[in-house]
Amino acid sequence: MHRICRVVAPSIAALLLAGLLYGEALGQEPFRLIPEVRFLLGMESSYQWLWGNMLIPAGGRPGSGNSVDFLGDLGVDRGEASAVSLQVTVLDNHVFYADFLMFSPTAVKKAPRTFRFHNQTYTEGSEIETRIDFNWLHASYGYKLWSDPSWWVAPKIGVNYLVYSATLNGKSEEADVTSNNRTLDGTYPVLGLEARYLFPHGLDLSAELEGVHLITRGYLSTLRLGVTWEIYPDVVTAFSCSNRLVQYVEDHQPLNNEWFANMIGLSAAISFSF
């Protein structure tokens, strides 16, 4: 619980600061580096809950890997994440967006069963230290096809590039102490939709949905619901909840490497426009 508080506390402080600055902010004009273009650079802190599993054989050899559950087998289920983002709005209707998420949950647990990961056998009762790394780069373009003074809807196209890494440290049948690592990466083009409802005084509600199914290579979908508040010209705070669902299948080996992850997160962010 204290970790969640560490995510939310900075944003509560921002809201308190907003109350002090709000009256002054009404008379201020926003700064623009380029006329008709708005850049919004942000930093986000989040707490993520993780479910999923992986099958990591060695060289596609049958019997060199088993399906391993993040929580049940390794004890990995949650952790803190951080992200940086850049949003560029051109002529009010064209929106370019990019963000990079870093999420590295860890755990130490005794294996509840014997399993094989990347040609190493971890026996029941052996202690395993695990680190799961997600590096998630996302970029998209949206056009405000339907808009009104109080709302707008923008179809989007984009791409997600993910680098996933799993490291298991512990004793195996093949070695007394081993650090066993496997890294996979995948690219997902996506289609999506973003909708925003605009309240007075810089308060917005937003919903974003993106996804794709690549038949033999897996699928990806992301959903984010959030609220943003421009508490001061050029300063924007945001709170959101998100769900990221992804399956990756490596299809060039007899026995494919694959992993599945479902990440549910609560986040707080602050952005600066110029």
Order of alpha helices (4+ residues) and beta strands (2+ residues): alpha-beta-beta-beta-beta-beta-beta-beta-beta-beta-beta-beta-beta-beta-beta-beta
